[in-house]
Amino acid sequence: MYKRFYGFTRAPFDLSPDPERVFMSWTHKEGLAVLEYGVVGKKGFLVLTGAVGTGKTTLLQTLVRSLEGNVHTCLLNNPRLSRDEFFSYLAHAYNLQWDGNKALFLIELARFFKECGRKKERVLLIIDEAHVIPVAQMEEIRLLSNHDPTGGDVFSIFLVGQPELDAHLKDERLLPLQQRIGIRFHLERFTRDITVQYIIFRLRMAGARNLDIFTEDALTLIHAVSEGTPRLINIICDHALLTGFANDKPVIDADVIGECVQELQLPTDATDLLAKTEPFAGQKKNLYLAGGLLVGVLLVLLLLEVLPWTRAYSPLGALLPAEWLQYLHQLINSGGK
């Protein structure tokens, strides 16, 4: 709707991951390097965590696209499956037979691992949203690695989820799994500078000729409210552009961002941050008012200084140069002409 108004060729802040518009901050670059090392280094278990909306899924998709043909990959985005559904999903991903018999499937899986080892191929299982997996199913996943005859040279399991995944894995029933985790990495949120780089990157990829659509105060407020979370940055910026279009504003300032945050009804902590990060709207007006009052008081004091009958009451006599006072006195006597 607002693309033509701002000169975009595409929407800059849509939420669906786009392989052509992957912004790689330092934490994403490091995270991708860790994932790639987990494959190349033949790590049996790897854990990657990050807060909601920090780009974990996008990072996994980037990894999968970068893998060579000798890596058989199964990416499970929704692990809320029954045991049989889980084995059925694996069988489909690895092109194995599944007839509902777990024992026969595990035999088939062991054969698959052995054949991959002979061909110098790798097998990778990536489970996103792993923090929601029940302990019993997590143990089933761990036991899959026991069927790798090479002892880990063929099969790797990457567990990816929100920060509570770390606490979930500390369950004493998962102690054998904890001891086999070779790498851990946590995706950090964006700093203020990285947030600005991200917004400019998205604007540029959308074909924007003007990259200063958001004022500095607006950028600061976007970072403060989103806490550097890419998904929230996208939501806020998209809504702000729509609001700017509706109000014929080619430049988005902090007042627009504040209005959008209220309309979006973001989580309470984000709203609290909005209150803490003013003066952008109301407090700015108060500052202007206070400045105007100060100027008015100074003018009154100056008048007291130059009027002969009140000069004795003025506190500025010792502060202002004599030529200033003489000039003001002449202005008053001439009626300001």
FITI-69874 format. One record per residue (C-alpha): residue in one letter; x, y negated, z. Coordinates in steps of 0.001 Angstrom, whole numbers, always signed. Each point is the difference from the previous one (the first is absolute). Layout:
BEGIN
{residuo: A	u: X	v: Y	w: Z} .
...
***
This chain:
BEGIN
{residuo: M	u: +0	v: +0	w: +0} .
{residuo: Y	u: +2784	v: -2426	w: +926} .
{residuo: K	u: +2621	v: +1283	w: -2457} .
{residuo: R	u: -533	v: -2682	w: -2645} .
{residuo: F	u: -196	v: -2783	w: +2592} .
{residuo: Y	u: +3458	v: +855	w: +1386} .
{residuo: G	u: +1495	v: +1176	w: -3295} .
{residuo: F	u: +278	v: +3706	w: +831} .
{residuo: T	u: -41	v: +2827	w: -2512} .
{residuo: R	u: -1073	v: +2457	w: +2699} .
{residuo: A	u: -1114	v: -55	w: +3623} .
{residuo: P	u: +3185	v: -435	w: +2067} .
{residuo: F	u: -1151	v: +1438	w: +3316} .
{residuo: D	u: -2153	v: +3019	w: -789} .
{residuo: L	u: +360	v: +2823	w: +2534} .
{residuo: S	u: +389	v: +2971	w: -2333} .
{residuo: P	u: +3682	v: +1030	w: -316} .
{residuo: D	u: +1475	v: -927	w: -3371} .
{residuo: P	u: +3202	v: +1774	w: -1134} .
{residuo: E	u: +902	v: -3072	w: -2042} .
{residuo: R	u: -253	v: -2337	w: +2995} .
{residuo: V	u: +1844	v: +1743	w: +2816} .
{residuo: F	u: +1664	v: -2576	w: +2253} .
{residuo: M	u: +3007	v: +1562	w: +1682} .
{residuo: S	u: +972	v: -1844	w: +3162} .
{residuo: W	u: +3145	v: +1066	w: +1845} .
{residuo: T	u: -2012	v: +2334	w: +2233} .
{residuo: H	u: -1726	v: +1595	w: -3017} .
{residuo: K	u: +3311	v: +417	w: -1806} .
{residuo: E	u: +1479	v: +1644	w: +3067} .
{residuo: G	u: -3086	v: +2148	w: +476} .
{residuo: L	u: +114	v: +1179	w: -3624} .
{residuo: A	u: +3707	v: +761	w: +335} .
{residuo: V	u: -731	v: +2083	w: +3111} .
{residuo: L	u: -2731	v: +1943	w: -1832} .
{residuo: E	u: +2255	v: +628	w: -2995} .
{residuo: Y	u: +2794	v: +1138	w: +2309} .
{residuo: G	u: -2444	v: +2358	w: +1679} .
{residuo: V	u: -483	v: +1691	w: -3374} .
{residuo: V	u: +3599	v: -74	w: -1219} .
{residuo: G	u: +1424	v: +793	w: +3419} .
{residuo: K	u: -2339	v: +2990	w: +346} .
{residuo: K	u: -1407	v: -1117	w: +3337} .
{residuo: G	u: -2586	v: +2426	w: +1292} .
{residuo: F	u: -2202	v: -2492	w: +1852} .
{residuo: L	u: -182	v: -3780	w: -325} .
{residuo: V	u: -2259	v: -2444	w: +1852} .
{residuo: L	u: -856	v: -3462	w: -1354} .
{residuo: T	u: -2263	v: -2338	w: +1971} .
{residuo: G	u: -1425	v: -3469	w: -541} .
{residuo: A	u: -2924	v: -2100	w: +1164} .
{residuo: V	u: -3244	v: -112	w: -1976} .
{residuo: G	u: +427	v: -1807	w: -3294} .
{residuo: T	u: +3812	v: -122	w: -33} .
{residuo: G	u: +271	v: +1842	w: -3315} .
{residuo: K	u: +630	v: +3615	w: +955} .
{residuo: T	u: -2257	v: +1465	w: -2685} .
{residuo: T	u: +1456	v: -2288	w: -2674} .
{residuo: L	u: +3478	v: +1079	w: +1062} .
{residuo: L	u: -945	v: +3672	w: -307} .
{residuo: Q	u: -1418	v: -547	w: -3480} .
{residuo: T	u: +3222	v: -1742	w: -995} .
{residuo: L	u: +1987	v: +2966	w: +1290} .
{residuo: V	u: -2116	v: +2554	w: -1861} .
{residuo: R	u: +366	v: -1925	w: -3273} .
{residuo: S	u: +3781	v: -91	w: +437} .
{residuo: L	u: +447	v: +3741	w: +588} .
{residuo: E	u: +1437	v: +2140	w: -2749} .
{residuo: G	u: -1706	v: +3014	w: -1513} .
{residuo: N	u: +1897	v: +2479	w: +2176} .
{residuo: V	u: -1978	v: -1097	w: +3094} .
{residuo: H	u: -3410	v: +1642	w: +497} .
{residuo: T	u: -1979	v: -2573	w: +1969} .
{residuo: C	u: -3258	v: +216	w: +1910} .
{residuo: L	u: -1260	v: -3355	w: +1317} .
{residuo: L	u: -2871	v: +400	w: +2444} .
{residuo: N	u: -1672	v: -3355	w: +728} .
{residuo: N	u: -2863	v: +1330	w: +2108} .
{residuo: P	u: +1138	v: +2682	w: +2454} .
{residuo: R	u: -3406	v: +366	w: +1676} .
{residuo: L	u: -466	v: +3464	w: -1462} .
{residuo: S	u: -819	v: +3370	w: +1456} .
{residuo: R	u: +2726	v: +2636	w: -54} .
{residuo: D	u: -1403	v: +1704	w: -3094} .
{residuo: E	u: -503	v: -3331	w: -1782} .
{residuo: F	u: +3599	v: -905	w: +760} .
{residuo: F	u: +1359	v: +3240	w: -1484} .
{residuo: S	u: -2265	v: -413	w: -2999} .
{residuo: Y	u: +1403	v: -3500	w: -570} .
{residuo: L	u: +3577	v: +1303	w: +196} .
{residuo: A	u: -750	v: +2822	w: -2422} .
{residuo: H	u: -1443	v: -2415	w: -2541} .
{residuo: A	u: +2952	v: -2410	w: +321} .
{residuo: Y	u: +2626	v: +2731	w: -424} .
{residuo: N	u: -1997	v: +2024	w: -2538} .
{residuo: L	u: -288	v: +3023	w: +2312} .
{residuo: Q	u: -2794	v: +2514	w: +512} .
{residuo: W	u: -2464	v: -452	w: +2868} .
{residuo: D	u: -2915	v: +2312	w: +662} .
{residuo: G	u: -637	v: -902	w: +3620} .
{residuo: N	u: +2523	v: +2525	w: +1368} .
{residuo: K	u: +2657	v: -1834	w: +2003} .
{residuo: A	u: +2400	v: +2966	w: +171} .
{residuo: L	u: +16	v: +472	w: -3779} .
{residuo: F	u: +461	v: -3725	w: -527} .
{residuo: L	u: +3043	v: -124	w: +2311} .
{residuo: I	u: +1555	v: +2905	w: -1902} .
{residuo: E	u: -594	v: -1859	w: -3236} .
{residuo: L	u: +1475	v: -3174	w: +1527} .
{residuo: A	u: +3165	v: +1841	w: +1098} .
{residuo: R	u: +437	v: +1311	w: -3547} .
{residuo: F	u: -437	v: -3525	w: -1334} .
{residuo: F	u: +2682	v: -1343	w: +2349} .
{residuo: K	u: +2397	v: +2785	w: -993} .
{residuo: E	u: -518	v: -684	w: -3715} .
{residuo: C	u: +551	v: -3728	w: +507} .
{residuo: G	u: +3200	v: +721	w: +1888} .
{residuo: R	u: +1259	v: +2145	w: -2873} .
{residuo: K	u: -733	v: -2829	w: -2465} .
{residuo: K	u: +1549	v: -2673	w: +2261} .
{residuo: E	u: -3400	v: -1664	w: +328} .
{residuo: R	u: -1535	v: -1702	w: +3027} .
{residuo: V	u: -3467	v: +208	w: +1562} .
{residuo: L	u: -1340	v: -3077	w: +1789} .
{residuo: L	u: -3125	v: -336	w: +2142} .
{residuo: I	u: -932	v: -3594	w: +906} .
{residuo: I	u: -2834	v: -521	w: +2463} .
{residuo: D	u: -1338	v: -3558	w: +328} .
{residuo: E	u: -2104	v: -1024	w: +3020} .
{residuo: A	u: +1719	v: +2782	w: +1933} .
{residuo: H	u: -894	v: -1624	w: +3329} .
{residuo: V	u: -3550	v: +1409	w: -311} .
{residuo: I	u: +1071	v: +3645	w: -376} .
{residuo: P	u: -1058	v: +2178	w: +2965} .
{residuo: V	u: +2786	v: +1735	w: +1900} .
{residuo: A	u: -1100	v: +3469	w: -1148} .
{residuo: Q	u: +137	v: -996	w: -3667} .
{residuo: M	u: +3319	v: -1773	w: +495} .
{residuo: E	u: +1385	v: +3304	w: +1269} .
{residuo: E	u: -1328	v: +1750	w: -3122} .
{residuo: I	u: +1897	v: -2536	w: -2095} .
{residuo: R	u: +3203	v: +606	w: +1937} .
{residuo: L	u: -258	v: +3748	w: -474} .
{residuo: L	u: -32	v: -470	w: -3783} .
{residuo: S	u: +3695	v: -849	w: +179} .
{residuo: N	u: +720	v: +3460	w: +1461} .
{residuo: H	u: -794	v: +1489	w: -3417} .
{residuo: D	u: +2895	v: -1824	w: -1670} .
{residuo: P	u: +2618	v: +2767	w: -391} .
{residuo: T	u: +2758	v: -2577	w: -442} .
{residuo: G	u: -540	v: -1431	w: +3460} .
{residuo: G	u: -1009	v: -3470	w: -1218} .
{residuo: D	u: +1934	v: -445	w: -3236} .
{residuo: V	u: -3202	v: +290	w: -2044} .
{residuo: F	u: -2955	v: -1233	w: +2074} .
{residuo: S	u: -396	v: -3411	w: +1663} .
{residuo: I	u: -2951	v: -1460	w: +1897} .
{residuo: F	u: -485	v: -3772	w: +341} .
{residuo: L	u: -2443	v: -1164	w: +2677} .
{residuo: V	u: -1190	v: -3587	w: -541} .
{residuo: G	u: -2391	v: -1922	w: +2211} .
{residuo: Q	u: -708	v: -2828	w: +2386} .
{residuo: P	u: +2265	v: -611	w: +3036} .
{residuo: E	u: -2135	v: +2281	w: +2179} .
{residuo: L	u: +1403	v: +2914	w: -2016} .
{residuo: D	u: +3129	v: -179	w: +2168} .
{residuo: A	u: -2074	v: +402	w: +3159} .
{residuo: H	u: -2017	v: +2775	w: -1645} .
{residuo: L	u: +3163	v: +1962	w: -769} .
{residuo: K	u: +1099	v: -211	w: +3636} .
{residuo: D	u: -2682	v: +2498	w: +973} .
{residuo: E	u: +1807	v: +2828	w: +1781} .
{residuo: R	u: -1710	v: +2503	w: -2306} .
{residuo: L	u: +1888	v: -1588	w: -2904} .
{residuo: L	u: +3443	v: +242	w: +1590} .
{residuo: P	u: +1265	v: +2426	w: -2709} .
{residuo: L	u: -1052	v: -2550	w: -2644} .
{residuo: Q	u: +1630	v: -2912	w: +1836} .
{residuo: Q	u: +3320	v: +1820	w: +46} .
{residuo: R	u: -47	v: +449	w: -3767} .
{residuo: I	u: -584	v: -3651	w: -961} .
{residuo: G	u: +3161	v: -1103	w: -1781} .
{residuo: I	u: -859	v: -3645	w: -812} .
{residuo: R	u: -2318	v: -2627	w: +1469} .
{residuo: F	u: -713	v: -3437	w: -1435} .
{residuo: H	u: -2430	v: -2790	w: +861} .
{residuo: L	u: -1226	v: -2588	w: -2525} .
{residuo: E	u: +204	v: -3512	w: +1439} .
{residuo: R	u: -2462	v: -2800	w: -718} .
{residuo: F	u: +1089	v: -2984	w: -2080} .
{residuo: T	u: +1780	v: -2984	w: +1510} .
{residuo: R	u: -1252	v: -3462	w: -926} .
{residuo: D	u: +2593	v: -324	w: -2770} .
{residuo: I	u: -838	v: +3423	w: -1411} .
{residuo: T	u: -3711	v: -869	w: +131} .
{residuo: V	u: +663	v: -3072	w: -2147} .
{residuo: Q	u: +2112	v: +2058	w: -2433} .
{residuo: Y	u: -2797	v: +2566	w: -212} .
{residuo: I	u: -2664	v: -2614	w: -789} .
{residuo: I	u: +2180	v: -1648	w: -2656} .
{residuo: F	u: +751	v: +3420	w: -1505} .
{residuo: R	u: -3704	v: +810	w: -272} .
{residuo: L	u: -764	v: -3412	w: -1513} .
{residuo: R	u: +2792	v: +382	w: -2537} .
{residuo: M	u: -1104	v: +3515	w: -978} .
{residuo: A	u: -3514	v: -1401	w: -534} .
{residuo: G	u: +1367	v: -2486	w: -2546} .
{residuo: A	u: -199	v: -3117	w: +2166} .
{residuo: R	u: +1849	v: -3001	w: -1400} .
{residuo: N	u: -334	v: -1917	w: +3262} .
{residuo: L	u: +1521	v: +1933	w: +2887} .
{residuo: D	u: -774	v: -2752	w: +2545} .
{residuo: I	u: -3707	v: +791	w: +250} .
{residuo: F	u: +330	v: +513	w: +3778} .
{residuo: T	u: +1394	v: -2818	w: +2147} .
{residuo: E	u: +2746	v: +689	w: +2548} .
{residuo: D	u: -2489	v: -307	w: +2873} .
{residuo: A	u: -2311	v: +2438	w: -1773} .
{residuo: L	u: +2821	v: +2509	w: -462} .
{residuo: T	u: +945	v: -290	w: +3660} .
{residuo: L	u: -3587	v: +603	w: +1065} .
{residuo: I	u: -404	v: +2958	w: -2370} .
{residuo: H	u: +3061	v: +1638	w: +1530} .
{residuo: A	u: -1095	v: -737	w: +3566} .
{residuo: V	u: -3501	v: +1407	w: -455} .
{residuo: S	u: +1035	v: +3031	w: -2070} .
{residuo: E	u: +3056	v: +649	w: +2193} .
{residuo: G	u: +1852	v: +815	w: -3212} .
{residuo: T	u: -2292	v: +2883	w: -988} .
{residuo: P	u: -199	v: +200	w: -3825} .
{residuo: R	u: -3612	v: +1180	w: -108} .
{residuo: L	u: -1201	v: -2881	w: +2177} .
{residuo: I	u: +2088	v: -2458	w: -2019} .
{residuo: N	u: -1796	v: +1196	w: -3141} .
{residuo: I	u: -3437	v: -312	w: +1577} .
{residuo: I	u: +622	v: -3502	w: +1363} .
{residuo: C	u: +1598	v: -1332	w: -3199} .
{residuo: D	u: -2707	v: +1440	w: -2233} .
{residuo: H	u: -2765	v: -1549	w: +2113} .
{residuo: A	u: +1881	v: -3308	w: +161} .
{residuo: L	u: +274	v: -186	w: -3794} .
{residuo: L	u: -3708	v: +700	w: -324} .
{residuo: T	u: -777	v: -2735	w: +2537} .
{residuo: G	u: +2358	v: -2411	w: -1738} .
{residuo: F	u: -1675	v: +694	w: -3325} .
{residuo: A	u: -3466	v: -560	w: +1484} .
{residuo: N	u: +1123	v: -3351	w: +1447} .
{residuo: D	u: +2014	v: -1076	w: -3066} .
{residuo: K	u: +3297	v: +70	w: +1914} .
{residuo: P	u: +3063	v: +744	w: -2155} .
{residuo: V	u: +2163	v: +127	w: +3144} .
{residuo: I	u: -819	v: +2156	w: +3026} .
{residuo: D	u: +764	v: -1663	w: +3321} .
{residuo: A	u: -125	v: +1263	w: +3574} .
{residuo: D	u: -3566	v: -1229	w: +498} .
{residuo: V	u: -1172	v: +2334	w: -2773} .
{residuo: I	u: +1903	v: +2913	w: +1547} .
{residuo: G	u: -1522	v: -686	w: +3404} .
{residuo: E	u: -3476	v: -69	w: -1515} .
{residuo: C	u: +634	v: +3302	w: -1804} .
{residuo: V	u: +1275	v: +1717	w: +3133} .
{residuo: Q	u: -3195	v: -933	w: +1807} .
{residuo: E	u: -2184	v: +1190	w: -2891} .
{residuo: L	u: +1870	v: +3287	w: -358} .
{residuo: Q	u: -556	v: +768	w: +3698} .
{residuo: L	u: +3445	v: +1498	w: +322} .
{residuo: P	u: +871	v: +1974	w: +3156} .
{residuo: T	u: -27	v: -1899	w: +3287} .
{residuo: D	u: +3785	v: -108	w: +284} .
{residuo: A	u: +177	v: -1681	w: -3424} .
{residuo: T	u: -2613	v: -2565	w: +1032} .
{residuo: D	u: +1948	v: -688	w: +3188} .
{residuo: L	u: +3095	v: -580	w: -2085} .
{residuo: L	u: -1943	v: -2494	w: -2088} .
{residuo: A	u: -788	v: -2008	w: +3115} .
{residuo: K	u: +3624	v: +125	w: +1137} .
{residuo: T	u: +1438	v: -1098	w: -3329} .
{residuo: E	u: -1892	v: -3321	w: -206} .
{residuo: P	u: +702	v: -3029	w: -390} .
{residuo: F	u: -1007	v: +554	w: -3566} .
{residuo: A	u: -3544	v: -1302	w: +25} .
{residuo: G	u: -1583	v: -1547	w: +3107} .
{residuo: Q	u: +3228	v: -693	w: +1850} .
{residuo: K	u: +1481	v: -1684	w: -3056} .
{residuo: K	u: -2905	v: -2456	w: -23} .
{residuo: N	u: +585	v: -626	w: +3705} .
{residuo: L	u: +3642	v: -775	w: -701} .
{residuo: Y	u: -986	v: -2496	w: -2680} .
{residuo: L	u: -2479	v: -1632	w: +2395} .
{residuo: A	u: +2600	v: -205	w: +2752} .
{residuo: G	u: +2473	v: -1539	w: -2440} .
{residuo: G	u: -2578	v: -2600	w: -1058} .
{residuo: L	u: -710	v: -918	w: +3609} .
{residuo: L	u: +3711	v: -383	w: +686} .
{residuo: V	u: +403	v: -2345	w: -2964} .
{residuo: G	u: -2986	v: -2023	w: +1226} .
{residuo: V	u: +1488	v: -380	w: +3480} .
{residuo: L	u: +3301	v: -1152	w: -1479} .
{residuo: L	u: -1768	v: -2613	w: -2115} .
{residuo: V	u: -1823	v: -1321	w: +3046} .
{residuo: L	u: +3265	v: -254	w: +1878} .
{residuo: L	u: +1566	v: -1833	w: -2932} .
{residuo: L	u: -2849	v: -2507	w: -22} .
{residuo: L	u: +465	v: -546	w: +3709} .
{residuo: E	u: +3650	v: -736	w: -703} .
{residuo: V	u: -542	v: -2605	w: -2701} .
{residuo: L	u: -2952	v: -1860	w: +1547} .
{residuo: P	u: +1415	v: -2682	w: +2279} .
{residuo: W	u: -2639	v: +293	w: +2717} .
{residuo: T	u: +476	v: +3747	w: +401} .
{residuo: R	u: +3702	v: +380	w: -629} .
{residuo: A	u: +717	v: +178	w: +3693} .
{residuo: Y	u: -2043	v: +3200	w: +291} .
{residuo: S	u: +1672	v: +1841	w: -2887} .
{residuo: P	u: +2484	v: +2821	w: +766} .
{residuo: L	u: +1645	v: -251	w: -3460} .
{residuo: G	u: +1851	v: -3255	w: +448} .
{residuo: A	u: +3251	v: +1728	w: +809} .
{residuo: L	u: -417	v: +2647	w: -2712} .
{residuo: L	u: -869	v: -1825	w: -3269} .
{residuo: P	u: +2419	v: -2210	w: -1940} .
{residuo: A	u: -761	v: -3740	w: +218} .
{residuo: E	u: -330	v: -365	w: -3782} .
{residuo: W	u: -2802	v: +2643	w: -2} .
{residuo: L	u: -1914	v: -1900	w: +2624} .
{residuo: Q	u: +487	v: -3275	w: -1855} .
{residuo: Y	u: -1273	v: +1530	w: -3244} .
{residuo: L	u: -3109	v: +1429	w: +1681} .
{residuo: H	u: -634	v: -3352	w: +1682} .
{residuo: Q	u: +118	v: -1736	w: -3398} .
{residuo: L	u: -2447	v: +2556	w: -1457} .
{residuo: I	u: -2507	v: -595	w: +2754} .
{residuo: N	u: +271	v: -3790	w: -214} .
{residuo: S	u: -460	v: +90	w: -3798} .
{residuo: G	u: -3026	v: +2275	w: +198} .
{residuo: G	u: +1873	v: +2893	w: -1630} .
{residuo: K	u: +473	v: -1927	w: -3307} .
***
